[in-house]
């Protein structure tokens, strides 16, 4: 059973990192709006969740690191949530 608080905490942490990364990219690059850069950060975090799902399904990594099993739907739900938030940030920032 998945702890919903842990799932929410991981999604919030990914959102904070996505926001900070997007703001840093906008500050350093300067060729895009802040909202678009933050949206890109959320989309990259969503892609990272999908990569994490593939890594969590690796039997070799599971044996090597003795990690607890995390079901695939958790990664898919996190990826979908981060994608939707990224879309919302992009749409609201463009308006």
N, C-alpha and C positions, 0 to 999 in steps of 0.2 A: 504494500500500500504506500502510496506517495504522500508525503507530508505536504499539504497545500501551503503552509507557511514557508517551508523551504523552497518550494517552487516559486512562490511569489517573491521571496527574497532574492532568488537567483535572477528572476526577470527584472526586478528593480535594479539590481547591481549591473546587469547588462545594459539597462536603460541609462543609468548614470554614466557608465563607460562610453556608451554610444554618444551621449550628449557631450561629454567632455572631449571625446575624440573628434566629433564633428565641429565643435567650437574651436579646437586647436587647428584643425584643417582649414577652417574659414579664416582664422587669424594668420596662419602662415601662407596659405595659398592666395586668398583674396579674390579669386576669380569666380566665386559663387556666393550666393546668399547664405546667411547663417542657418536659416530654416532648411534649405536644401542640403547643406553639409551635415546637419544633425540627422536629417532623414537618411542620408547615405550611411551614417554611423549606425542607425537602427537596422538598416538593411544588411549591412556587413555583420552585425551581431546575429541577425536571423540566419544568415548563411553559416556563421560559426556554429550555431546550434545544430544545423543539419550535419556539419562536419563532425561535431561532437557525437551525434547519433551514430554515425558510421564508426567512429573510434570506439564508442561504448559497446558496439556489437562485435568487436574484434575479440576472439577467444584468446589470442596471443597476449593482448594487452590486459585482459581480465586476469589471466594467470600470472602475468609478470607483476602487476601492481596490487592484486588482491582487493579490487574495488567492488563495492556493492553493485548489484545489477540495477540498472535504471531502464525502465520500459521505454520503447521507442515513441510512444504517444506523448511522453513528457517533452521530448525534444521537438516533436512536431507542433505541440501546443505552444511552446515557447517561441518557436520560429514564426508561427502564425501571428501570435500576439505582437512580437517585435515588428513584423512586417506591417500589420495594421496600424500600429502606433507611428511607424515611419511614414506611412501614407497620410495619416492624419496631420502629422507635423508638416509635411510637404504641402498639403492642400491648404491648411490654415495659414502657413507662412506665405503662400503665393497669393492669397486673397487680399 
